[in-house]
Amino acid sequence: MIQLQDTVEFLFNTRARDRLFVFGIGDISKAGYAAGFPSDIAFFMVGAWGLPASFGIGLAMANPNLRIVVIDGDGAFLHSPNHLSLLASLRVSNYHSVIINNGVYRSSGGQRIMALDQGIEIRKIISAHGFSNIECLSHQNELPQLNRVSPGPAFTIVRATAGKNHYSRVPMEEVRNSFTPSKRMWGETKGR
């Protein structure tokens, strides 16, 4: 299995200029911040459990020349799978979802995700919405598959350990400043 931090650090160390990153709440945002993602290419989600995917879909639609990478946890993904129906109807080709599948609600204390214990498979939920561009990673040497550039929507399920992480909180000014300096994101006519 793979560590959350290893996944996020790999994305940081191999990031391309044409990508923006949306990090889910809790440990996922904290890991992105700890890895050094700058706020001009990263949004650290706070207080919107299950919504990074919807946010990412909007970004992908507004920025067709950029690849939008949404990193979220399995619990949040299962909490709000409605975005899959929207994504299925829109077929946003520059959207990539990275789901950290550790089987627990890590940020709130490590409670088991009962749906996964009952045999619900994230891959099957995604596939049932008509998507076929789905990768499942469970070993660190498979992390380079995160950077594939095949047309999306693309999904990568990373089987991760549920170990305890000790990350610092993302400062609110980093959240507030997310994407603001990025002319790439808003385009020449949409900027502030």
N, C-alpha and C positions, 0 to 999 in steps of 0.2 A: 504494500500500500504506500501511498504518497503522503507527505506532509503538506498541509495547507501552505506553509511558508515557502516550501520548495516550489510549489506551483506558481505562487505569486512572484517569487524572485525570478523564476524562469521567464515569466511574461515580462517582467521589468527589464531583465538583461537582454532580451531578444526583441524588444518592442520595435515596431516599425513606425515611421513618421506618419503613416496614413491611418493611425488607430487612435481611438478614444476609448477609455475604460470607465465602466460604471461598476463600483464595488457595493455589494449588498451590506446590510447593517451588521453591526457587531464585529466579531473577530475578522470577518472578511475585509471590511473597510480598514480595520486596524492593521491587518497584515499588509494591505496595499500601501498604507501610509508608512509602515515600518520598512517596507522594501525601498521606499524612496520615490514612489510615483509623485511627480509634481502636479499641482492642482490645475495646470493649464491643459493637461491631457487626461485627468482623472476626476471622477466625481465620487466622493465618499458618502454613501447614503446613510442618513441618520433618521430614525423614527418612522420609516415607511417599509415595514416588513412585507416582503412579497411583491414590492413594486419596482425594484430595479429593472426588471424585464420590460415593463410597460414604458418606463422612462427611456430605456435603451431603444425600444422600437421607435419612439418619437424622434430620438436623436438620429437613428438610421434613416428615417424618412426625410428628415431635414438636411441630412448631410450624405447624399448618395455617393460622394467621392471618398468618404472615409469609412473605415471598417470599425464598427462599434462592437466592443467586447464587453459583455456583461458577466461579471463573476458573482455568483450567488450560491447560497447553501441549499441543500436538499430540503430542509424544513421549510424555508421560505418559498422555494419552488413549488412544493406540494401545497402550501397554504394558498397560493393564488395562481393556479394554472390557467386562468382565463386568458392570459396573454397568448397562449398557444392558439386559441381560436382566431384571435385578431391577427396574429402572425401568419396563420394558414391562409387567411383571406387576402392579406397584403403581399405575402411572399417577398419580404424585404431581403434583397440579396446580400446586403453588407452587414448583416446581423449575425453575431456569434455568441452563443450562450455557453458559459463554462460553469458547470454545476459541481460544487464540491460536495460529494456524497460520502459523509462520514457516519450517517445513521443516527445522529443525535442533534439536539438543539444546543449546540456548543456554547453559544453566547449567553444562554440563560441558565446554564448549570449542567448541561450534558444529559438532559433527559432523552430517553430513547424515542425515536420516531416510530410510533405504533404502526403506521401504514406500511413502513418498510418491513417491520417485524411480521406483518401479516401477508407478506409476499408481493406487495405492490412494487412494480418495477418502473423506475423513472423512464427508462428507455422505451418501454411499451406505451407509456402515456404519451410521450413525444411522437412515437411511430403512429399511434392511433389518430393523431391529428394530420397524418399524411406526410410527415417528414421522413426522409431517408438518410440525410446527411448527419449521421449520429456516430460519434466515436466514444468508446469506453476505454479509459486508461486506468491501469492499476499498478504500474511500475514506473519508477522514476525515469528509466531510459526511454519511455514512451512520450515524455513531455514535449519533445519537438513536434509532435502531431498537433499541438495547440496552435502552431503557426501556419497551418495549412491555409491556403488562400482559395479553396474551392468556393464556388458561389453558395451563398446561404439561402435561407437561414441554415446555420450550422449549429450543432450542439456537441459539446464534449462533456462527458460525465467522468469526473476524476474521483476514483475510489480512494478516499483519504482516511488517514487515521483519525480517531476521535480524541487524541491526546490533548491535554490541557496546554493552552498557549497563554503566554503572559505578555500581552501587547499593551502599549499605552493608548489612551484615548486619542482619537483624531481631534486636534484643536478645532473649535468651531470656526475660526477664521479660515482654515483650510476648506471646510465645507462651504462656507459663504463664498469663497473666492474660486470655487470649482469652475473651470472652463472660462472664467471672465476674461483672461488675457488672450484667449485663443481666437485669433481671426479665422483660423482654419475651420473652426466649428461653426461659427455664425455666418461665414461668407462675407463678401464685400458689402452686400446690401442689407444684411440682416443684423449687423453689429450694433453695439450700443455706442 
